[in-house]
Amino acid sequence: MPAKTINDIVALCKRRGFIFTGSEIYGGLGGAYDYGPYGVELMRNIRNAWWNAMVYSRNDVEGLDAAQISNRLMWKYSGHEGGFSDPLVECKKCGARMRQDKMADPTKCDNCGSTDITEPRAYQLMMGLSIGAMADGAINAYLRPETATTTYVNFKNVLDARPHKLPFGIAQIGKAFRNEISPRGFVFRMREFEQAEMQYFVRPDTDEQYFEMWRDARMAWWIDVLGIPAAHLRFTPHEKLAHYAKAAVDIEYEFPDGFAEVEGIHNRQDFDLGSHTKAQNEFKISANVMDNKDSTVKLSYSDPQTGENFIPYVIETAMGVNRAMLAVMHNAYTEEELPDGKSRLVLKLRPKLAPVKAAVIPLARNVPELLDIATNIENDLRRLAIGRIELENSGNIGKNYRRHDEIGTPVCITVDHQTLEDATVTLRLRDTMEQRRIKIDDVPRAVLDIING
Ligand code: ATP
């Protein structure tokens, strides 16, 4: 079988309605994509699988959904306004602009091969906004470039609402925006994307232990929940640590062009809570909204037993949801030779991740008796609340199977003339193409078993 390329995935995404180019009819917009009917389902299922593991399966992690637009000062004091940039170089010959640290050879233009390249300059990645009638065009807010900072500034709010002893965490899934110099790799590097990040607050002397715990737990999730074989995943420790980090490791997936980052696990020490505690105190005093230094809010933790007050360390797990979806689709994409010499394309997704859980297909189009039974089965399946169920009334069974193989539907239920005689239907499984007859009454149970694996 031919190697699967990212272009195969792009074509499937467009043809079957997973992902479209953003602003497509007006020529598109670099780094922005729109998710279609099956893309939204797959993204939602990945998000749910993450939330399930990170929040619902534990008693020490709370959820949060912070605003995507935020006060400029927050990003000034977090260090992003001054420091969140990529090294931009320009080719003097062809004018191409490139991110120096991602160039194939930093001494040669990626586009034309010329060696006449400018010195790198820091290129600010945050998207500034000027909001409110009084703004006069000056930047007074930013679209957040990550969810993490919007979690740190809510540390005390969450802890006041849900008192926890350390360690405890705050999980957040949401959009992030970066003015990437060269968006590429389809949804791998976008200007608007989605992150699923969790900040775990620990006692400073336990940071190494929890860093290892989360590093291993996150890798296990990629393997056990997303179903990616361990051979296509690896850890890559950061060679150069950010100034605030004590340890950092990426989880990488083997895409067609090689291994690339899909998630990072970082030991950020007390850098974030510490800088916001310091900064907001300065801010409040200089803005004269707080005349008493001691009454400013500290993003610190008081141990109820010992009375100690200190700034916790943070272990962060930071995943890109779009990159996870791309990896999952790439891993599931399978072209198979069939015994009859034909071939088929099938998306072998974990049933829990599949955009459509089951399709009900009457063998012939618009035959009222068949359609009635199919509609009843569809309604019974809807009642299970397991996700999207589709009824196909085109009468072209071969085409229906092909379509559902390509979008990864784990099971099709076919209603035919025998159904009218003995109240049985054909259950057709995606991966094996095995077909078996079962009673209509047994369909919901059988589908549930398939979805739950
Ligand atoms: P990169 O080195 O690829 O630019 P990063 O190290 O800056 O990524 P983080 O800031 O750690 O990434 O963000 C956490 C996760 O968010 C990444 O592992 C990735 O999955 C995702 N992510 C980051 N930038 C983008 C982007 N531009 N488009 C899509 N996903 C992204």
Residues whose N, C-alpha, C, O or C-beta is under 5 A from the ligand:
A	BS01	ATP	E180 V187 F188 R189 M190 F193 Q195 E261 V262 E263 G264 A318 M319 G320 R323
